[in-house]
Amino acid sequence: RDKMIGGLSTIAIMLMCFYTLRVHAGCPAGFDLNSFAKNLEAQKANNKTDAEILEEKLRSVIPLTDTDSDNKTSVEELAAFTQKTLKKVHDEEAKFRLEILDKNKDNKVSWEEYLQSKENIGASTEEQKKRRFNHADEDKDGQLSQDEIISMFHPEERSHMYDVVIDEYMETGDSNKDGLMTLEEYKGKVKKTGKANVEAAEKFFKMLDKDEDGKISRDEIKEWLTSLNTASQAKKQSQQLMDMVDDDKDGLLVEEEVLNHKDLFSEDKQKSKKKAKDKSKKKADKKSKDEL
């Protein structure tokens, strides 16, 4: 069963790599996103082929996600399992960060220990970083526990952190202090943070400006943050997987449908997609630099 869970976890994490945008903090240096789910080499040591390993993983999808035991998986059941898996990624990352940042080995991270690390959380100033640290410190003991580290580095996961992040955005971008951010103000924010990709900034601004009034409000930033948390990402990923794999379009997955789409999860195909995506990104970055 542990191997089955590891296999399906790998699939869920693989989907996250394609569909999830990390907000503010990336993975810390040396952190392996798949470290807790890897069992591929162990299975290869048992003389299993890649095809056999993949089929075993795919056969585990329905048994592990089918909570009502009807031998079918709904998008809600798939989302619940995916969210649990994505949360485990954050838990493992927080554990890794704690080991690195906790210099005195008291299982907490103090503000001084954080400053020594030079970790980037996306905030522009030391004042903003300190404010985020204080909000993440829910028990107000002046230190961050492993769980509070998630709030610090992944504020999209905790609703009590939203206003802090929104304040950071507005302080850096809302130059006329009217509580709204125009495209020109947002471009200025991007340049201040050293990420002067104008084309990407315009696309991102358009995505956030839901009411298309040419301004970004606090509520629109909050909506964006909510869309990045594990609950939203799990729902999105699960629906995308359902759309691709549910051949009879009944809103349910069965084992046959999953096995019919082995190519969707093949390692070679995923590498090919990543290579094409990286190539496209390099071209876009070069074009943006040329325009600047």
Buried (B, 14 or more C-beta within 10 A) or exposed (E): EEBBBBBBBBBBBBBBEEEBEEBBBEBBEEBEBBEBBEBBEEBEEEEBEEEEBBBBBBBBBBBBBBEEEEEBBBBEBBBBBBBEBBBBBBBBBBEBBBEBBBEEEEEBBBBEBBEEEEBEBBBBEEEBBBBBBEBBBBEEEEBBBBBBBBBBBBBBBBEEBBBBBBBBBBBBBBBEEEEBBBBEBBBBBBBEEEEBBEEBBBEBBEEBBEEEEEBBBBEBBBEBBEBBBBBBBBBBBBEBBBEEBBEEEEEBBBBEBBBEBBEBBBEEEBEEEEEEEEEEEEEEEEEBEEEE
